[in-house]
Amino acid sequence: MTTAQRPTLEAVARRAGVSRATVSRVVNGSTTVAESIRDAVRRAVEELGYVPNLAARSLVTQRTDSVALVMPEEATRVFSDDQVFPGIIRGVSQELEAADKQLVLMLAGSPAGHQRVERYTTGRHVDGVLFASLHGEDPLPGTLARLGIPVVCSGRPLGGAQLPYVDVDHVGGVSRAVRHLIEGGRRRIATIAGPQDMVAGIERLVGYRETVADAGLPELVAFGDFTRESGGAAMRQLLAEHPDLDAVFAASDLMAHAALRTLRESGRRVPADVAVIGFDDIETAAYTEPPLTTVRQPIVELGRAMTRQLLRIAAGEDVEQAFILPTELIVRDSA
């Protein structure tokens, strides 16, 4: 039994009616070849099923045709029921597939993991790096940018680093949610805030504080880390400290889910006694009891927008430093 030989560069050149060198330039992304000739080469490549030698291509172009998505989180967090992470991965994957590039997913939830990511990315094994779920003033994005490696972050980098980022309108979304509670007659509005080493947690708390202050209402705050467990603990804390509260804004849907359960266990009715609003609009938000009112963030589009920005930078284009996507209040039965 014989095995069919893989098409060669010479075969593509013969089919396209051009030289081997011309085929090589087209395959390696050169824009100095006329568009009509590039089209002929592309047709020949497709007809023959030619697969370029990626190792040789990277030597010529100094490109790897791969992009790293770095998440400074433990695997148990990324691959949990928090749909933010798979939403970002999905959006990034869609754009990279359309651009014929590979995704390298890297988790950096420990010091060793962070060092491994730093070695890999500074070694230029990828053409650019996307950062999602940054905590604190992580120096790695700035380090890579200074080395000339394209970088785009999900959320404004803390610490004042002037790097391009894509985010959603956290403050505006929370403000709409809290105003909805106020317009419904709620006056003792608490919040389960997110972690204050993440821009999402910081800005969602700002949105809450600014809105209750404008209405002359008190701040009733407990903190969580966007997980169910922390949401339940924070809700119990709020009930112990402010038993007369009549509404809760939770900075993530998972924390809101836990708040609903804790309120039910305490004998409070939702929304008759306490209204609840979350943030994210994960799939299960419509199936809680009662269905959860929440702030929808376009998380898949965020992943796509980050990737488009990165590819533009890698192509030598200028991009705006901040690209902000809108959020939307989705009203259901819980508030």
C-alpha positions in Angstrom: 0.0 0.0 0.0 1.5 3.3 -1.1 1.0 6.6 0.7 0.2 9.7 -1.3 2.9 12.3 -1.2 2.2 15.7 0.3 2.0 18.5 -2.3 5.3 20.4 -2.5 6.0 24.1 -3.1 7.2 23.2 -6.6 3.8 21.5 -7.4 2.0 24.7 -6.3 4.3 26.8 -8.4 3.6 24.6 -11.5 -0.2 24.8 -10.9 -0.1 28.5 -10.4 2.3 29.1 -13.3 4.8 31.1 -11.2 8.2 30.5 -9.7 8.9 28.6 -6.5 10.2 31.9 -5.0 6.9 33.6 -5.7 4.9 30.9 -4.1 7.2 31.1 -1.0 6.6 34.9 -0.8 2.8 34.5 -1.0 2.7 31.7 1.5 4.8 33.8 3.9 2.4 36.7 3.7 4.4 39.1 1.5 2.4 42.0 0.1 4.9 42.8 -2.6 3.3 40.2 -5.0 0.5 41.4 -7.3 -3.0 40.6 -6.1 -3.8 38.6 -9.2 -0.7 36.4 -8.7 -1.5 36.0 -5.0 -5.0 34.8 -6.0 -3.6 32.3 -8.4 -1.2 30.9 -5.7 -4.0 30.7 -3.2 -6.2 28.7 -5.6 -3.4 26.3 -6.3 -2.7 25.9 -2.6 -6.4 25.1 -2.0 -6.7 22.8 -5.0 -3.7 20.8 -4.1 -4.2 20.8 -0.4 -0.8 22.2 0.2 0.2 22.7 3.9 3.0 25.2 4.5 5.9 24.2 6.7 5.2 26.4 9.7 8.6 26.0 11.2 10.2 27.4 8.0 7.6 30.0 7.7 8.3 31.3 11.2 12.0 31.6 10.4 11.3 33.7 7.4 8.5 35.9 8.8 9.5 35.9 12.5 5.9 35.0 13.2 4.5 32.0 15.0 0.8 32.4 13.9 -0.2 31.8 17.5 -1.5 34.0 20.3 -1.5 33.4 24.0 -4.5 34.0 26.2 -3.2 34.3 29.7 -5.5 33.9 32.7 -3.9 34.4 36.1 -6.3 31.9 37.7 -6.2 28.4 39.0 -7.6 25.7 36.6 -10.4 24.9 39.1 -11.6 28.5 38.7 -11.3 28.8 34.9 -13.0 25.4 34.4 -15.8 26.0 36.9 -19.5 27.0 36.4 -18.4 30.6 36.0 -19.3 31.2 32.4 -17.1 34.4 32.1 -14.0 32.3 31.4 -15.4 30.0 28.7 -17.2 33.0 27.1 -13.9 34.9 26.7 -12.1 31.7 25.4 -15.0 31.2 22.9 -14.7 34.8 21.6 -10.9 34.7 21.3 -11.1 31.3 19.5 -13.6 32.5 17.0 -11.5 35.5 15.9 -8.3 33.5 15.8 -9.9 30.8 13.7 -11.1 33.4 11.3 -7.5 34.8 11.1 -6.0 31.3 10.7 -4.1 31.5 13.9 -3.7 29.2 16.9 -4.7 29.8 20.5 -2.3 29.0 23.3 -4.2 29.0 26.6 -2.0 29.6 29.6 -3.1 29.6 33.3 -1.0 31.5 35.8 -2.8 31.0 39.1 0.4 30.3 41.1 3.9 31.9 41.2 5.3 28.9 39.3 2.6 29.3 36.7 3.3 33.0 36.4 7.0 32.3 35.9 6.3 29.7 33.2 4.0 32.2 31.3 6.7 34.9 31.6 9.4 32.6 30.2 7.2 31.4 27.3 5.9 34.8 26.2 9.2 36.7 26.6 10.8 33.9 24.5 8.6 35.1 21.6 6.9 31.8 21.1 3.7 33.7 20.3 2.9 36.8 18.2 1.0 38.5 20.9 -0.6 38.1 24.3 -4.1 38.6 25.6 -4.6 39.0 29.4 -7.9 38.2 31.1 -8.8 38.3 34.8 -5.8 40.3 35.9 -5.3 40.7 39.7 -3.5 43.7 41.2 -0.6 45.4 39.6 0.7 42.5 37.6 3.9 43.7 35.9 4.0 41.1 33.1 1.8 43.0 30.6 4.0 46.0 30.8 7.1 44.0 30.6 6.0 42.3 27.3 4.8 45.6 25.8 8.3 47.1 26.5 9.8 44.2 24.6 7.7 45.1 21.6 5.3 42.1 22.0 1.7 43.1 21.2 -0.5 43.1 24.4 -4.2 43.7 25.0 -5.9 43.3 28.4 -9.4 42.5 29.4 -10.1 45.5 31.7 -8.0 48.5 32.6 -4.6 47.4 33.9 -4.2 48.5 37.5 -1.2 50.5 38.5 -1.3 53.1 35.7 0.2 51.0 32.9 -0.8 52.6 29.6 -1.7 49.5 27.7 -4.6 48.9 25.3 -7.6 47.2 26.9 -11.2 46.1 26.1 -13.8 46.1 28.8 -17.5 46.5 29.5 -19.3 49.5 31.0 -19.3 48.2 34.6 -20.2 51.5 36.3 -23.0 52.3 33.9 -24.5 48.8 34.2 -24.5 48.8 38.0 -25.9 52.4 38.1 -28.9 51.2 36.0 -29.4 48.2 38.2 -29.4 50.3 41.5 -31.6 53.0 40.0 -34.1 50.3 39.0 -34.2 49.2 42.7 -34.6 52.8 43.8 -37.4 53.4 41.3 -39.1 50.3 42.7 -39.2 51.9 46.2 -36.2 50.1 47.7 -34.3 52.2 50.3 -32.0 49.8 52.1 -30.0 48.6 49.2 -26.9 46.4 50.0 -24.2 45.1 47.7 -22.1 42.0 47.6 -19.0 43.6 46.0 -16.4 41.7 44.0 -12.6 41.5 44.8 -10.9 44.8 45.0 -7.7 43.6 43.3 -9.7 43.3 40.0 -10.9 46.2 37.9 -14.4 44.6 37.5 -14.8 44.4 41.3 -13.5 47.9 41.8 -15.7 49.5 39.1 -18.9 47.7 40.0 -18.5 48.9 43.6 -17.9 52.5 42.3 -21.2 52.2 40.3 -23.1 51.1 43.5 -21.5 53.8 45.7 -22.1 56.6 43.3 -25.7 55.7 42.7 -26.7 55.3 46.4 -24.9 58.5 47.3 -26.7 60.4 44.6 -30.0 59.1 46.1 -29.0 60.0 49.7 -29.1 56.3 50.7 -26.6 54.5 53.0 -23.9 52.1 51.9 -24.4 48.5 53.0 -21.4 46.6 51.8 -20.0 43.0 52.1 -17.3 41.5 49.9 -17.0 38.3 47.9 -14.8 37.0 45.2 -17.3 36.3 42.4 -17.9 32.7 43.6 -21.1 31.1 45.0 -19.4 30.3 48.3 -18.4 33.9 48.9 -21.8 35.1 47.9 -23.5 33.0 50.5 -21.1 34.1 53.2 -21.5 37.8 52.3 -25.3 37.5 52.2 -25.3 36.0 55.7 -23.1 38.8 56.9 -25.4 41.4 55.4 -28.5 39.9 57.0 -26.7 39.8 60.4 -25.5 43.4 60.2 -28.6 44.9 58.3 -31.6 42.7 58.9 -33.9 45.5 57.5 -32.2 45.5 54.1 -34.8 45.4 51.2 -32.5 44.9 48.2 -29.2 43.4 47.2 -27.0 44.0 44.1 -24.5 41.2 43.8 -21.4 41.9 41.6 -21.7 38.5 39.8 -24.5 36.1 39.0 -22.9 33.3 40.9 -22.9 35.4 44.1 -26.5 36.4 43.4 -27.5 32.8 43.0 -26.1 32.1 46.5 -27.8 35.2 47.8 -31.2 33.9 46.6 -30.6 30.6 48.4 -29.5 32.3 51.6 -32.5 34.6 51.6 -34.8 31.7 51.1 -33.2 29.8 53.9 -33.6 32.9 56.2 -37.3 33.1 55.5 -37.1 36.2 53.2 -39.3 36.3 50.1 -37.8 37.5 46.8 -38.7 40.0 45.7 -41.5 40.8 48.2 -39.1 41.2 51.1 -35.8 41.6 49.4 -35.1 42.3 45.7 -32.0 40.8 44.1 -30.0 41.8 41.0 -26.8 40.2 39.7 -24.2 40.9 37.0 -23.2 38.8 34.0 -26.4 37.2 32.7 -25.0 33.7 32.7 -27.2 31.0 31.2 -28.6 29.8 34.5 -29.8 33.4 35.5 -33.1 32.8 33.7 -33.7 29.6 35.6 -33.2 30.5 39.2 -36.2 30.8 41.6 -37.3 33.4 40.9 -35.6 34.2 37.6 -32.7 36.6 38.2 -32.7 40.2 37.1 -29.1 41.0 36.1 -26.8 43.2 34.1 -25.8 41.5 30.8 -22.3 41.9 29.7 -21.3 40.8 26.1 -18.6 38.5 27.3 -18.1 36.6 24.0 -17.9 39.8 22.1 -15.4 41.1 24.7 -13.1 38.1 23.8 -13.6 38.8 20.1 -12.9 42.6 20.4 -9.7 41.9 22.4 -8.5 39.6 19.7 -9.3 42.0 16.9 -7.4 44.8 18.7 -4.4 42.5 19.2 -4.3 41.5 15.5 -4.5 45.1 14.5 -1.5 46.0 16.7 0.4 43.0 15.4 -0.2 44.3 11.8 1.3 47.6 12.7 -2.0 49.5 13.1 -2.8 52.1 15.7 -5.7 51.3 18.1 -7.5 53.3 20.8 -6.2 52.6 24.3 -9.7 51.9 25.7 -12.5 50.1 23.9 -15.6 49.9 26.0 -18.6 47.6 25.2 -22.1 48.5 26.5 -24.0 46.6 29.2 -27.8 46.0 29.5 -30.1 45.6 32.4 -32.2 42.4 31.9 -35.3 42.6 34.1 -36.8 39.4 35.4 -38.8 38.4 38.5 -36.2 38.8 41.3 -36.4 42.7 41.2 
